[in-house]
Amino acid sequence: MVFSVPRVIVSAIVLVVGAMFVINGIRTLRRSKEGGKPFGIIEMTVGVVLLGALLFATVL
């Protein structure tokens, strides 16, 4: 599989953003007792979807 430079840059950006969402979601879940729990779950879901889309795009 041959990667072009813009595709590698976009992949790196998506990887970093997805990881940031997952890490922030975990922090929100740990920090909040009741209030921020839905936001942590939403952040983790967005991060996992981004990382899954990146994995799917690299396999194809």
N, C-alpha and C positions, 0 to 999 in steps of 0.2 A: 504494500500500500504506500503510495507516494503522497506526502503531505505538502501542501503549498504553505508559504509563509503566513498569509492571512488566516488560513484555517488553523494553524498551530497557535497563533495569537488568540483567536477567538476561543479555541479549546482551553487555553490556559486561563483566560478571563472567566469562562464559565466554571471551570474547576475551582478557582479561588472564590468566586461569588457563592457557589453552591456550598463549599466548605464553611464559609463565613456564616451562611444562613443556618447550617446544622449546628455550628459551635454556639451561635447566639441563641438558638432554640434550646440547646441543652443548658446554657447559663440561665435563661429565663425560667426554665422548669425548676432548676435547683434553687434559684433565688426567691421565687414566688411561693407563697403558701397556698393562696386560692386565686388571687386576682389575675395574675398574668399567665395562668396555665394555658388558656386557649391560644394566646399569642405565641407561646413557646412551641406548641404543637403545630401551629400554622407555619412558623418559621422552619421547623424541622422538616415539615412536609414539602415546602417549597425547595429547600436545599436538596432533599432526596430526589425530588422530581428533576431538578437541574442536573444533578450528578447522573441520574439514570438516563436522561436525554443525551448527555455527553457520552456515556458508555454506549448507548444505542447508535449514536452518530459515528463513533469510532469503529464499531463493529461493521457497519455497512460500508 
